[in-house]
């Protein structure tokens, strides 16, 4: 059995950041709705792009390699997901959402991320939206569930997805 803890989903976290940005800027209902719609679209398209790659390449997770060649009892800091490692889903979706939100709220939008406050009691201050995406991305390496290549490739793909959405809607 696995121990489950209530926490926000990766997509829900970025929808929470979209809500924080809308509230912090006193965005009109129209702008807030637009931000939610574009963020949701960015997340959706990024998930599709990422999972297509995951099942095309089917990389094994670090835990498998470490157990096989170095240390049988090693466990990562984060729970290992039950799907292929490459590329990083968190990195892909966060870069995509961050690209869209940065276009809407600016390059240096500082905010206090309280999205996880209700679930795990955590809040973080960021100087800009992309900094939050970068931190999320590298956390997957530090947590032991991804290789650096996978988070870098995922982030690059996410930026491309976000940029394509921006282009398609004419922002």
C-alpha positions as CSV (number, residue, x, y, z in Angstrom):
1,X,0.0,0.0,0.0
2,X,1.1,3.5,-0.7
3,X,0.6,6.4,1.7
4,X,-1.4,9.2,0.2
5,X,-1.2,12.8,1.3
6,X,-3.6,15.4,0.1
7,X,-1.8,17.8,-2.2
8,X,-2.6,19.9,-5.2
9,X,-2.1,18.5,-8.7
10,X,0.6,20.0,-11.0
11,X,-2.1,21.5,-13.2
12,X,-4.1,22.7,-10.3
13,X,-1.0,24.4,-8.9
14,X,-0.6,26.5,-12.1
15,X,-4.3,27.3,-12.2
16,X,-3.8,28.5,-8.6
17,X,-0.9,30.7,-9.7
18,X,-3.2,32.1,-12.5
19,X,-5.8,33.0,-9.8
20,X,-3.1,34.6,-7.6
21,X,-2.0,36.8,-10.6
22,X,-5.6,37.8,-11.4
23,X,-6.3,38.7,-7.8
24,X,-3.0,40.5,-7.2
25,X,-3.5,42.7,-10.3
26,X,-7.2,43.2,-9.8
27,X,-7.7,41.8,-13.2
28,X,-11.2,42.3,-14.8
29,X,-13.4,39.3,-15.1
30,X,-12.6,39.2,-18.8
31,X,-8.8,39.2,-18.3
32,X,-9.0,36.7,-15.4
33,X,-11.2,34.4,-17.6
34,X,-8.8,34.8,-20.5
35,X,-5.8,34.0,-18.2
36,X,-7.6,30.9,-16.9
37,X,-8.5,29.7,-20.4
38,X,-5.0,30.2,-21.8
39,X,-3.4,28.6,-18.8
40,X,-5.7,25.6,-19.0
41,X,-5.0,25.3,-22.7
42,X,-1.3,25.5,-22.1
43,X,-1.5,22.8,-19.5
44,X,-3.6,20.5,-21.6
45,X,-1.5,20.8,-24.7
46,X,1.7,20.4,-22.7
47,X,0.4,17.2,-21.1
48,X,-0.4,15.8,-24.5
49,X,3.1,16.7,-25.9
50,X,4.8,15.3,-22.8
51,X,3.0,12.0,-22.6
52,X,3.4,11.4,-26.3
53,X,7.2,11.6,-25.7
54,X,7.1,9.5,-22.6
55,X,5.6,6.5,-24.3
56,X,7.7,7.0,-27.5
57,X,11.0,6.7,-25.6
58,X,10.0,4.9,-22.4
59,X,13.1,5.8,-20.3
60,X,13.5,4.1,-17.0
61,X,13.5,6.1,-13.7
62,X,16.6,6.9,-11.7
63,X,15.4,4.6,-8.9
64,X,15.6,1.6,-11.2
65,X,19.2,2.3,-12.3
66,X,20.3,3.1,-8.8
67,X,18.8,-0.1,-7.4
68,X,20.3,-2.2,-10.2
69,X,23.8,-0.9,-10.2
70,X,24.5,1.0,-6.9
71,X,22.3,0.7,-3.9
72,X,19.3,-1.6,-3.5
73,X,17.7,0.3,-0.6
74,X,17.9,3.8,-2.0
75,X,14.7,5.8,-2.2
76,X,14.2,9.2,-3.9
77,X,12.9,12.2,-1.9
78,X,9.8,12.3,-4.1
79,X,7.5,9.4,-4.8
80,X,8.4,7.8,-8.1
81,X,5.5,8.0,-10.6
82,X,4.3,4.8,-12.3
83,X,5.0,6.0,-15.9
84,X,8.1,6.6,-18.0
85,X,10.7,9.1,-16.9
86,X,11.5,11.1,-20.1
87,X,10.5,13.8,-20.4
88,X,9.5,15.6,-17.2
89,X,5.8,16.3,-17.1
90,X,6.2,18.9,-14.3
91,X,8.8,20.7,-16.3
92,X,6.8,20.6,-19.5
93,X,3.5,21.9,-18.0
94,X,5.1,24.5,-15.8
95,X,7.1,26.0,-18.6
96,X,4.0,26.1,-20.8
97,X,1.8,27.8,-18.1
98,X,4.6,30.1,-17.1
99,X,5.2,31.2,-20.7
100,X,1.5,32.1,-21.1
101,X,1.2,33.8,-17.7
102,X,4.4,35.8,-18.2
103,X,3.0,37.1,-21.5
104,X,-0.2,38.2,-19.7
105,X,1.3,39.6,-16.5
106,X,4.8,40.6,-17.5
107,X,8.4,39.4,-17.2
108,X,8.9,40.6,-13.6
109,X,5.6,39.7,-11.9
110,X,6.5,39.1,-8.3
111,X,4.1,37.0,-6.3
112,X,3.6,34.9,-3.2
113,X,2.6,31.4,-4.2
114,X,0.1,30.2,-1.6
115,X,-1.4,27.5,-3.9
116,X,-0.2,24.7,-1.6
117,X,-0.8,26.5,1.7
118,X,-4.2,24.8,2.3
119,X,-2.8,21.3,1.4
120,X,0.7,21.1,2.8
121,X,1.2,24.4,4.6
122,X,3.7,25.7,2.1
123,X,4.1,29.1,0.5
124,X,6.9,30.6,-1.6
125,X,7.8,34.0,-2.8
126,X,9.0,34.4,-6.4
127,X,10.4,37.5,-8.2
128,X,8.9,36.3,-11.5
129,X,6.7,33.6,-12.8
130,X,9.5,31.8,-14.8
131,X,11.5,31.5,-11.6
132,X,8.7,29.4,-10.1
133,X,8.7,27.2,-13.2
134,X,12.5,26.8,-13.0
135,X,12.4,25.8,-9.4
136,X,9.6,23.3,-10.0
137,X,11.6,21.8,-12.9
138,X,14.9,21.3,-11.0
139,X,13.0,20.0,-7.9
140,X,12.3,16.8,-10.0
141,X,16.1,16.2,-10.3
142,X,16.8,17.0,-6.6
143,X,13.8,14.8,-5.6
144,X,15.4,11.9,-7.4
145,X,12.7,11.1,-9.9
146,X,14.2,12.6,-13.1
147,X,17.5,13.1,-14.9
148,X,18.6,16.6,-15.7
149,X,18.2,16.0,-19.5
150,X,14.5,15.2,-18.9
151,X,13.7,18.4,-17.1
152,X,15.7,20.5,-19.5
153,X,14.0,18.9,-22.5
154,X,10.6,19.2,-20.8
155,X,11.0,22.8,-20.0
156,X,12.1,23.6,-23.6
157,X,9.1,21.7,-25.0
158,X,6.8,23.5,-22.5
159,X,8.1,26.9,-23.6
160,X,7.4,26.0,-27.2
161,X,3.8,24.9,-26.4
162,X,3.2,28.2,-24.5
163,X,4.7,30.2,-27.3
164,X,2.6,28.5,-29.9
165,X,-0.6,29.2,-27.9
166,X,0.4,32.9,-27.6
167,X,1.0,33.0,-31.3
168,X,-2.3,31.3,-32.2
169,X,-4.4,33.6,-30.1
170,X,-2.5,36.7,-31.3
171,X,-1.1,38.0,-28.0
